[in-house]
Amino acid sequence: MTAKPIIRMPGEGKKVPLGGQPMAFLFTGDSTRHTSMFEWTIPAGFSTGLHVHRVQEETFYVLEGECDWQVGGERVRATPGTYLFLPPGVPHNIANASDKPARMLTTASPPGHEHYFEELVKLVTPDVLPDANAIAELRSRYDTEQLSAPKVG
């Protein structure tokens, strides 16, 4: 962890490609003890699938586009300015049901979930069929219990 302020100008910071769209790490566990933050561009038609975290808290704030969220038993049409806080134990699905990318800010507390995304992009590539056992093992290491299948495009 660093004790220095962090300033990220547009386009700066580490990025990983998720579904062909960038997820930019704005700050991570390398910089803070409490949370990590990402700018996430969600591809058209993408869905995380219903899942739950037992320890992790998450927030989502829509900047552009339209998302379809399932939060517990509630469906939410999330447009720019929509905010969501998810405490541990709430099943949720973050999806982009539109035909255009959506962009949002996301936080995860405690930090470290950035490593999940770094490892996931190595397992899910356009050239290789994903190994379901490897993905299940990855999710279990990062406090993610998958309840329904994700959808890419």
C-alpha positions in Angstrom: 0.0 0.0 0.0 1.2 3.5 -0.8 0.7 6.6 1.4 0.6 8.9 -1.6 -2.4 10.5 -3.3 -3.4 8.9 -6.6 -4.4 11.0 -9.6 -5.5 9.2 -12.7 -5.9 11.2 -15.8 -8.2 9.9 -18.6 -6.7 6.8 -20.2 -4.2 6.2 -17.4 -4.0 3.2 -15.2 -4.0 -0.6 -15.8 -6.7 -2.0 -18.0 -7.9 -5.5 -18.6 -10.2 -6.4 -21.6 -13.5 -8.0 -20.4 -15.7 -9.1 -23.3 -13.7 -6.9 -25.7 -14.3 -3.8 -23.5 -11.9 -2.2 -21.0 -12.0 -2.4 -17.3 -9.7 0.3 -15.9 -8.3 -0.1 -12.4 -8.5 3.3 -10.8 -7.1 2.2 -7.5 -6.6 -1.2 -6.0 -5.3 -3.0 -2.9 -1.8 -1.8 -3.9 -2.9 1.7 -2.9 -5.5 1.2 -0.2 -6.5 -1.1 2.7 -10.3 -0.5 2.2 -11.6 -0.6 -1.3 -10.7 -0.9 -5.0 -12.4 1.1 -7.8 -12.8 0.3 -11.5 -14.2 2.0 -14.5 -16.0 -0.8 -16.3 -17.3 -0.7 -19.9 -19.9 -3.5 -20.1 -20.4 -4.9 -23.6 -23.8 -5.0 -25.2 -25.6 -8.2 -24.2 -23.2 -9.1 -21.4 -24.5 -10.4 -18.1 -22.4 -11.5 -15.0 -25.1 -14.1 -14.2 -26.7 -14.2 -10.8 -24.0 -14.5 -8.1 -23.4 -13.6 -4.4 -20.5 -12.5 -2.3 -20.4 -13.5 1.4 -17.8 -11.0 2.5 -17.4 -8.4 -0.3 -19.4 -5.2 -0.6 -19.8 -3.6 -4.0 -21.1 -0.4 -5.4 -22.1 0.5 -9.0 -22.8 3.9 -10.5 -23.9 4.1 -14.1 -22.1 6.8 -16.2 -23.4 6.0 -19.7 -25.8 3.5 -21.2 -28.5 1.3 -19.8 -28.2 -1.7 -17.6 -30.6 -4.3 -16.3 -29.8 -5.3 -12.8 -31.3 -8.0 -10.6 -30.8 -7.3 -6.9 -32.3 -10.0 -4.7 -35.8 -10.4 -6.1 -36.0 -6.9 -7.7 -35.3 -5.9 -11.3 -33.8 -2.4 -11.9 -33.5 -0.6 -15.2 -30.3 1.3 -14.4 -29.7 4.5 -16.5 -27.0 7.2 -16.0 -27.0 8.4 -12.4 -28.4 5.1 -11.0 -26.4 4.0 -7.9 -26.4 0.6 -6.2 -24.8 -0.5 -3.0 -24.6 -4.3 -2.4 -23.9 -5.6 1.1 -22.6 -9.2 1.4 -25.2 -11.9 0.9 -27.4 -10.2 -1.7 -27.7 -12.2 -4.9 -27.2 -10.0 -7.9 -26.8 -9.9 -11.7 -25.2 -6.9 -13.5 -26.2 -7.0 -17.2 -26.3 -4.7 -20.2 -29.5 -5.6 -22.1 -29.0 -2.9 -24.7 -27.2 -3.0 -28.0 -24.6 -0.4 -27.0 -21.8 -0.6 -24.4 -22.6 0.8 -20.9 -20.1 2.4 -18.6 -20.0 2.5 -14.8 -17.9 3.1 -11.8 -17.6 0.0 -9.5 -16.1 -0.4 -6.1 -15.2 -3.6 -4.2 -14.4 -3.8 -0.5 -12.2 -5.2 0.8 -9.8 -4.6 -2.1 -8.3 -7.5 -4.1 -11.1 -8.3 -6.5 -8.9 -6.7 -9.2 -6.9 -10.0 -9.1 -10.1 -11.9 -10.0 -10.4 -9.9 -13.2 -6.7 -10.2 -14.0 -7.0 -14.0 -13.7 -10.4 -14.2 -15.5 -9.2 -12.6 -18.7 -6.5 -15.3 -18.9 -9.1 -18.0 -18.6 -11.7 -16.5 -21.0 -10.2 -15.6 -24.3 -11.6 -15.6 -27.8 -9.2 -18.4 -28.8 -9.8 -20.9 -26.0 -13.0 -22.4 -24.6 -13.2 -21.6 -20.9 -12.5 -24.4 -18.5 -15.5 -24.5 -16.2 -13.5 -26.1 -13.4 -10.8 -23.4 -13.5 -13.4 -20.6 -13.5 -15.3 -22.2 -10.6 -12.0 -22.5 -8.6 -11.2 -18.8 -9.4 -14.6 -17.7 -8.2 -14.3 -19.7 -5.0 -11.0 -18.0 -4.2 -12.5 -14.5 -4.8 -15.7 -14.8 -2.7 -18.0 -15.4 -5.7 -20.7 -18.0 -5.6 -22.2 -18.3 -9.1 -25.9 -19.0 -9.1 -26.6 -18.8 -12.8 -24.5 -18.7 -15.9 -22.9 -15.5 -17.2 -23.6 -14.4 -20.7 -21.2 -12.8 -23.2 -22.9 -11.0 -26.1 
